[in-house]
Amino acid sequence: MRDQVTISLDAMGGDRGAEIVIAGADLALVRHPDLKLVLFGDSTIIAATIKSYPRVEAAALVEHTDVSIAMDTKPSQALRHGRRVSSMWRAIEAVSKGDADAAVSAGNTGALMAMSRFVLKSLKGVERPAIAAIWPTERGESIVLDVGANVGADADQLVDYAVMGEAMARTIFGNPSPTVGLLNVGVEEIKGVEEVRKAGRRLRDEDLPINYFGFVEGNDIGRGTVDVFVTEGFTGNIALKTAEGTAHLIAAYLKAAMSRSWMARIGYLFARGAFNALREKMDPRSMNGGVFLGLNGIVVKSHGGTDAMGFASAIDLAVEMVRNDMNEKIAHGIELYQVQRDNAGAATPMEAVAK
Amino acid sequence: MRDQVTISLDAMGGDRGAEIVIAGADLALVRHPDLKLVLFGDSTIIAATIKSYPRVEAAALVEHTDVSIAMDTKPSQALRHGRRVSSMWRAIEAVSKGDADAAVSAGNTGALMAMSRFVLKSLKGVERPAIAAIWPTERGESIVLDVGANVGADADQLVDYAVMGEAMARTIFGNPSPTVGLLNVGVEEIKGVEEVRKAGRRLRDEDLPINYFGFVEGNDIGRGTVDVFVTEGFTGNIALKTAEGTAHLIAAYLKAAMSRSWMARIGYLFARGAFNALREKMDPRSMNGGVFLGLNGIVVKSHGGTDAMGFASAIDLAVEMVRNDMNEKIAHGIELYQVQRDNAGAATPMEAVAK
């Protein structure tokens, strides 16, 4: 457990840039008074805001950058124009240089992932990084990955995701043996794509130190049937956003229901405390932060449209993962799996030939 | 618009079989007094239940079958053992023989789809049928397909889904020009699988009589951004079930919030009418029924665990589609698209060669 943690922040990222980043950093510093920060961005803009936040001013080093990556910049363009000189690049680079333990950005996901892969490189044995989200469930919280780093995944990559998600669950839930499930469809006839079935066989048959539960379906996510839900990025991204849309829809229904009559409005006044608690529980800001898993360094993506409270949650998440050595846990898990895979390869000559 | 509609029912399908099917039929007959029914199943079981429902007894013909398909039977087994002799098979066969206009079953989805394909065959020009679901949205209702008939879909199949979903939206929403969107992921870098992009280009560039909106994301479903959401069956199935899980989770939050204090409980009493309205709005039974699109006949799959009210909704849906000639609309749409596709093939020799 590390005591001194330094987080680098892309102060220009997100829909509202420095204003939210600095206000969020201020909230995070209340919870983590020993935290150190490095802010990358336009020093004039940062200076104008930071003076209202003495806590941030005291804890942060400001590094000037000339270039900001816009929210709609394509990853290839971001790499071309933002390499070495953008606030986003420099925040990630601080991690690779050892100047920070983790980076947080509310900038555009595609650019952030492209730069993170370029600067930090994948962990040994990991073919492709994934983005993990923390999901509220009836049993507490679960992790879902990949929610959009890549489209499609083969069996090896799905098993990588399982290993990485399991390490993240151990880190942030403090659960020594989190359960892992593979998202699949329930219809017998089609029982999923071949790669999902193959990944399922590996997770079941190989002697990995993973508490593999089996296949799970979409409705198991809300139930919290397992601690880690593994799927490829296209489906994961659509599932995540579908859930957000559903929560929004129900909130709209609830609002309409509570204003439809005088009786309902009086009821609302009495139950206001309960409604506030519910609102807090459903608040997407408290779950803000997609974690990039499988890189030589920790990067957390905050929602671009979040506010200070949401950005502070993303910083919290980064701090927690640094304090609990998440990347070492992932690297260790991947290494174990590699050994398994290589042994399995040697045991079946036909497979070795096929390779 | 047809006046006389006959629906065949698999009286043995679903978790509770004849009991729910007959009670559901009774509710449907209140709304559609002219409806005729054919019930397939064990005549002893049916006779024991039907005598409590004189309305059903008067409107229904009962056809005895010896075999019922269990909820966990694999489609291949269902075809082997249930061919010609099961209640499910016979209900579908009634549609192909012209004895019924549509079939409804709460039996297992895989078996029902396999038998429907076998008995009814695909509509001319449709490679694969899809399952469409009606989804509540902030703007009313939308259609999402495929929610699990097949895993994966190529560009041609996605365009077929778009054509079929559009026809269904015209039929059940009475909207002469429903909008159609393709589900995709938002991250710039990966902007979806090649097949989705290809389908998007076709829907945009070819001169189909479809009001194509463009790509949409998961959160657009709850918003009701378009009338028809098109995706392949793996993602669609997981999105549908994820939304169900989210609704269940929020209902649990709400229940907990409303019982956490005396004030909240008093508020609940005042707002009880509003809560009941909300519950009705969120009731999955009112949206019950997955529609099999792209077959020579209409088949509606009811949720296996539904009650009489839910089963009645599935019958309603079947009646509505028969009354409004949905299959003729789909067949016409597919034919137009076929002509377009063939013309397009002839217009670009390179493509013709590649074919």
Interface residues (C-beta under 8 A of the other chain):
Chain A: D72 T73 K74 P75 S76 N108 T109 G110 A111 M113 A114 P136 T137 E138 G148 A149 N150 V151 G152 L183 V185 G186 V187 E188 E189 I190 G192 V193 E217 G218 N219 D220 I221 G222 R223 T231 G233 F234 T235 N237 I238 A239 L240 K241 T242 A243 E244 G245 T246 A247 H248 L249 I250 A252 Y253 L254 A257 M258 R260 S261 M263 A264 I266 G267 Y268 L269 F270 A271 R272 G273 A274 F275 A277 L278 K281 M282
Chain B: D72 T73 K74 P75 S76 N108 T109 G110 A111 M113 A114 P136 T137 E138 G148 A149 N150 V151 G152 L183 V185 G186 V187 E188 E189 I190 G192 V193 E217 G218 N219 D220 I221 G222 R223 T231 G233 F234 T235 N237 I238 A239 L240 K241 T242 A243 E244 G245 T246 A247 H248 L249 I250 A252 Y253 L254 A257 M258 R260 S261 M263 A264 I266 G267 Y268 L269 F270 A271 R272 G273 A274 F275 A277 L278 K281 M282
